[in-house]
Amino acid sequence: MIIPPPAQPPARVLMGPGPSDVHPAVLQALSRPTLGHLDPAFLTIMDETRAMLRTAFGTENRVTIPMSGTGTAGMETCMANLVAPGDRVLIGANGVFAPRLAEMAKRQGGEVVLVEGEWGRSIPMETLRAAANGRRFKLIAAVHAETSSGALQDLSGLRALADELGALTVVDAVTSLAGLPVDVDARGLDAVYSGTQKCLSCPPGLAPVTLSDRAMAAVGARAIPPTSWYLDLALVGRYWGAERAYHHTAPVNMVYALHEALRLTLIEGLEARYARHARHGAALAAGLEAMGLALPVPPAERMPQLTPVLIPDGIEDKAVRGALLANYGLEIGGGLGPMKGRVWRIGLMGAASGRRNVTLCLSALSTTLQGLGFTPKGDALAAAAEQYSAAGPG
């Protein structure tokens, strides 16, 4: 074969559903010397990473670790460890990712009740309660920030409903961690998983998970071990815990990257980070609506870090996304499931959530649409600027 030259990926502005732009300091962390996964210096970095993860999740959970794998590995970790044959699982679905939870639970032998809600809307707890129909459940699961539809799920009644059903709670926080309050302990959540590539602005490759003592008691009480040896928390936990028992070779440099991403998150401050995402998300929404583009998610149920936009009639999805990539180096996402070809998904996650990117996206999108025959109704940049002014300094 002809050996290719070194990979030279082009510079992009990542404003899709993930991955997000990675902070230069995080990229630098990836290039630091690789250590053995049991090197005392690396063990210190592991401990620091766990401590910072607890703060980001809002928890004191003993079992708070980054699983080796992307966010989907975090999802499967929760299902493989908490669902055994015959366990009843209640899942609220308002996008693509809850059905994945359902499929994983079924593969563990669980009896799944999937409650199909409207895409782009929060599922009322009363809808889940009605679907339970008085039965007991092992788990009740929800997606906090549904990347495929842009819906922000209200979690305020989840703990109370779980207590009624005798259930543990499982929450997908892949897109919400470090962009919205997750508040694991305050909300009484039992098992929460995330990914590194969204609002943490770290490359994809690790899946932070946190499990309450109540959840770990359920793991310990299993009559049979989890079907996945690799994702078995009892085994992985002995590596991340005091025993330091070998399980698998950790992705050392990715742990460096997560360590740095968490450091930057906590230096900024969680509340300030949440406010930054909210500020720029609101400005983007104002600019898009000023152009005459419709946002399908109601404001009260909209997440600031991912905004779906209905594609205007007569405009071809891929033509716009291709032009943005070719002419501006700007990536936005297309739709999934029933929203495929109907929406664009614009992300403002982590390091990508800033006024410069809001301005770039609105300007590039407006110019591109005009070139394809769409006439904006108003001035997107002026509307965004007005929103920034109304929000005050920050």
Secondary structure, 3 states (H helix, E strand, C coil): CCCCCCCCCCCCEECCCCCCCCCHHHHHHHCCCCCCCCCHHHHHHHHHHHHHHHHHHCCCCCEEEEEECCHHHHHHHHHHHHCCCCCEEEEEECCCHHHHHHHHHHHCCCEEEEEECCCCCCCCHHHHHHHHCCCCCCEEEEECEECCCCEECCCCCHHHHHHHHCCEEEEECCCCECCECCCHHHHCCCEEECCCCCCCCCCCCEEEEEECHHHHHHHHCCCCCCCCCCCCHHHHHHHHCCCCCCCCCCCHHHHHHHHHHHHHHHHHCHHHHHHHHHHHHHHHHHHHHHHCCCCCCCHHHECCCEEEEECCCCCCHHHHHHHHHHHHCEECEECCHHHCCCEEEEECCHHHCCHHHHHHHHHHHHHHHHHCCCCCCCCHHHHHHHHHHHHCCC
